[in-house]
Amino acid sequence: MPPSRPSQSVPDDILVNMDVEFQNGLSTNQVEEAIAVIGKEIREGISAIRKVFIEALAIRKVIAK
């Protein structure tokens, strides 16, 4: 998972933006459920975090020739 990009607009209000790479072949429901769990765990871990934006990316296989 690439690092998140936290930003802070006011001292007690933190916004987290992150890209998450998901395995190919997951259903939309599986990705949505994973995003919900990630967001919930982040907010529960740090109470100052108010918003979590997660961009879902697919893992791309690179074949060296």
C-alpha contacts under 8 A as a table, 3 or more apart, distances in Angstrom:
res1	aa1	res2	aa2	distance
1	M	19	D	7.26
1	M	20	V	5.41
1	M	21	E	6.02
2	P	18	M	7.52
2	P	19	D	6.27
2	P	20	V	6.62
2	P	21	E	7.80
3	P	18	M	6.87
3	P	19	D	7.62
4	S	16	V	6.75
4	S	17	N	5.88
4	S	18	M	4.33
4	S	19	D	6.87
5	R	16	V	6.03
5	R	17	N	5.13
5	R	18	M	5.86
6	P	14	I	7.11
6	P	15	L	5.82
6	P	16	V	4.32
6	P	17	N	5.93
7	S	14	I	6.15
7	S	15	L	5.35
7	S	16	V	6.29
7	S	17	N	7.82
8	Q	11	P	6.89
8	Q	13	D	6.36
8	Q	14	I	4.69
8	Q	15	L	6.00
9	S	13	D	6.38
9	S	14	I	6.67
9	S	15	L	7.65
10	V	13	D	5.31
10	V	14	I	7.32
11	P	14	I	7.62
12	D	48	A	5.52
13	D	48	A	5.46
13	D	49	I	5.95
13	D	50	R	5.92
14	I	48	A	5.81
14	I	49	I	4.47
14	I	50	R	5.87
14	I	51	K	7.02
15	L	49	I	5.93
15	L	50	R	6.17
15	L	51	K	4.98
15	L	52	V	5.97
15	L	53	F	7.82
16	V	49	I	7.27
16	V	51	K	6.37
16	V	52	V	4.78
16	V	53	F	6.12
17	N	52	V	6.03
17	N	53	F	4.74
17	N	54	I	5.94
17	N	55	E	7.86
18	M	52	V	7.94
18	M	53	F	6.35
18	M	54	I	4.99
18	M	55	E	6.22
19	D	54	I	5.75
19	D	55	E	4.72
19	D	56	A	6.06
19	D	57	L	6.74
20	V	54	I	6.83
20	V	55	E	6.17
20	V	56	A	5.18
20	V	57	L	5.81
21	E	56	A	6.09
21	E	57	L	4.55
21	E	58	A	5.28
21	E	59	I	5.58
22	F	26	L	7.57
22	F	31	V	7.42
22	F	56	A	6.80
22	F	57	L	6.01
22	F	58	A	5.06
22	F	59	I	5.91
23	Q	26	L	6.43
23	Q	58	A	6.06
23	Q	59	I	5.56
24	N	58	A	5.91
24	N	59	I	6.27
24	N	60	R	7.98
26	L	30	Q	6.01
26	L	31	V	6.60
27	S	30	Q	5.15
27	S	31	V	6.42
28	T	31	V	5.20
28	T	32	E	6.09
29	N	32	E	5.05
29	N	33	E	6.02
30	Q	33	E	5.17
30	Q	34	A	6.16
31	V	34	A	5.13
31	V	35	I	6.17
31	V	56	A	7.72
32	E	35	I	5.14
32	E	36	A	6.21
33	E	36	A	5.11
33	E	37	V	6.28
34	A	37	V	5.15
34	A	38	I	6.15
35	I	38	I	5.13
35	I	39	G	6.11
35	I	54	I	6.86
36	A	39	G	5.26
36	A	40	K	6.10
37	V	40	K	5.12
37	V	41	E	6.08
38	I	41	E	5.28
38	I	42	I	6.20
39	G	42	I	5.22
39	G	43	R	6.22
39	G	52	V	5.87
39	G	53	F	7.91
39	G	54	I	7.82
40	K	43	R	5.24
40	K	44	E	6.06
41	E	44	E	5.08
41	E	45	G	5.98
42	I	45	G	5.13
42	I	46	I	6.40
42	I	49	I	7.62
42	I	52	V	7.86
43	R	46	I	5.46
43	R	47	S	5.93
43	R	48	A	7.73
43	R	49	I	5.53
43	R	50	R	6.89
43	R	51	K	7.85
43	R	52	V	7.72
44	E	47	S	6.09
46	I	49	I	5.82
47	S	50	R	7.54
49	I	52	V	7.49
